[in-house]
């Protein structure tokens, strides 16, 4: 992404270690389609004080970049207009997975530093965290090549799912991730073929009880993984 894009962009702070750029109107540039009105989101995790200080320092660098180059504002969460997620470390977080599901760029913090050094928005490709998140470039290219909003179909043919109210990540966030990947989420466990997370109530006979990790791993690798390693007793 280069500094000449005319659209107004926004930045957002995310609840873990990363930055996300969001947008609503598409603007064609030399290398790819970028969207105007974008947002960068910085997210950090619960960490010891020393590491938190480092994360806040990185967050301040993101704000400095936006102040220097303009065109973005900072927001809180990855959403339908997000186009980039910049991670302070290659640690998997919910916002990283939401960014993957939405076809965003998943970038290392070095991208921010190089943008600062060159005083312009530099190409993203060398900083994409594809080794850590192999699904990211696939979903991004699918989003880029689609005529409109791209819908992932990872869970499209899977059984309807019920997400436990006590799930971690939280139920609402996990539900959003499943639906972004084409899955069906039931409000009642009686309608579900798969129950995600610990649930002490009665489940339908023949249904599967799986840990939340199954959803997270499937999205990370963009593959439906076997149930056997994720079964909850």
N, C-alpha and C positions, 0 to 999 in steps of 0.2 A: 504494500500500500504506500503510495507516495503522497507528499504533502499537497499536491495540487488538487486533490479532490475538493469540490466546491461544497459538498453537503456538510451540514452541521452534525457532529458526532458527539456521543456521550460516553462517559466512563462510569463504571460501577464497581463498588467494593463487594467482594464475594466472601462467604463465610469459610474460607480455607485459603491455601497458598496459591493464588492465581489472579490473572487479569482477564476480563472478557470485554470484547468490543461488540456493540450491538448496532443494528441498523434497520431501516424500514424501506427506503427507496434505493433502488439499484442504480449504480453509476459505473459505466464500463471504463476501465483504465487499461493500461498497456498489457498487464500480465493476467488480470483476472477481473471478475465482477466483484466490486465492493459496493457496499450500501451506504448511503448517506444517513445522517441522524444515528450514528453508531455510538455504542457505549463500551467503556472499558470497566471491567469489574475485578476488584482485587479481593481475594478471599484468603483468610488465614485460619489456622486450626488452634485448638487449645494446646499450648506449649509452655515449657518452663520459661521463667522470666527472661533469661538470656536470649532464648530463641525468639520469644515474642518481640524483643527489642529489635532483633534483626529483621523480622517480618515487617514491623512498622517502618523500619528504615527503607526496605524495599518498596513498601507502599508509597512512601514519600517520594521515592524516585519516579514512580508512575505518575504521581500528581505533578512533579516537576516537568516530566516529559510532556504532559498535556498542556501545562501552562506555557511551555516553550514553543511547542509546535502547533497548538490549537487544534480545532476541529473535533475534539472529543470532550465528553463530560463523564464523571464517575458515578456509577450506580451500584446497587447492592447485589443483584442476582442475574444469572444467565436467564434470558427470556427469549421470546420469539424473534426479537430483532438483533440478538447477539451474533457477532461474526468472528470474534477472536477471544480466546481464553489464554492468558499468559500466566504460567505457573512459576512460583518462586522456587519450587522443587518438583522433581518428577513423581511426586506422591499422588496416588489416586484419591480423588475427592469426589463428592457428589456433583459439584459444579463442573469438574472436568468431564464427568460422564454425561451430564446434561449438555455440555458443549459438544461432545462427540455426537450425541443423539440428534442435535440440531445442525450438524454439519459445520461446526465452527473450526477455525484454525486453533490448534492446541500448541502453544509456543512456550519456549523456555524464557526465563527472565533476561537472558543475554540479548534477546531481540530488543527489549526496552533499552538496554545499555547501548547497543549499536545505533539505535535511532537517536539517542541523545548525542552520541559521539559524532554522527554524521549530520545531525541537525535536520533530519528529514525522516519520513517513514520509509524504512528500508524493506526490501523483499523478505517475505516470511519463510520461504522454503528452507533455508539453511538452519532455521531455528525450530522447525516442527518436531515435536516429541513423538515421532512415529515409532521409534524403537520401544518406548515405554507404553505407548497407546497405539497399537497397530491398526485399530479400527478408525482412528482419527482421519488419516488422509483418504481412506475409502469413503467415509461418510461425507467428508468435505467435497470430494470430487462429485459424488452423487448429487449433493445439494447444488453445486455449481452448474452441473449439466442439466438439471431439471428445469422445466419451463417455468414452474411456479414454486410454491412451498413444497419441499420434498418430505415425504412421509416414510420413515424407516419401517420395514416390515419384518423385523427380527422375530417378534412374538405374535405375528399376525395369525399363524396357524396353530398357535399353542392353546391349551385349555384355558378357559376363563380363570382369572386369578382373584383371590381375596388377600388383601394386605392387612396383617395384624395391626391393630391400633397401637401396639407396643413395639412396632418394628424400629430398627435402627439400620439405615437412616429413617427419619420420621415418615409416617404413613403417607402424608400428602406429597412429599418429595419423591418417594419411591413410586407412588401411583403415577405421578407426572412422567417419570422416567420410563415406566412400563408403557404408558399410553403413547409417548413419543416414538417408541419402537414398535408401534402397531398392536400392542397387547390390549386385551379386554380386562378391565378391573370391575369386580362385582362389589356391591355394597353389602351384600349378605353372604356369609360363608356357605349357606345352603345352596347357592347357585354356582359355587366355584369347583373347579377340578383341581386347582392348585392353591394351597394356603401358604403364603409367604410370611415367615417369621413365627415366633412363639405365640401359640394361641391355645388356651386351656379349654375353650368351649367345644361342643360337639361338632365334628366335621362330617361331611357326607361320606358315606361308605365308598371306598375306592378312590377317594381323593388323595393327592400327594401333599405332604407337608415338607416344605423346603426352606432352607435358611435364606436370608436376604442376600447372602454372598453369591447365590446362583444368579440372581438378576445382575449384580454388579460385574461378575466375571463374564457373563454372556455379552453384556454391552461392551466391555473392555475389548473382547476378542471378536465381536460381531458374529458370534456363533452360538447356536443352541447347544449347551453342554449337557452331558448325561446327568440324570437326577442323582445317581447313586452316591456321589461324593458330597451331596448337600442335604440328604434326608435328615429330618428332625424326628426324634423318637417321640 
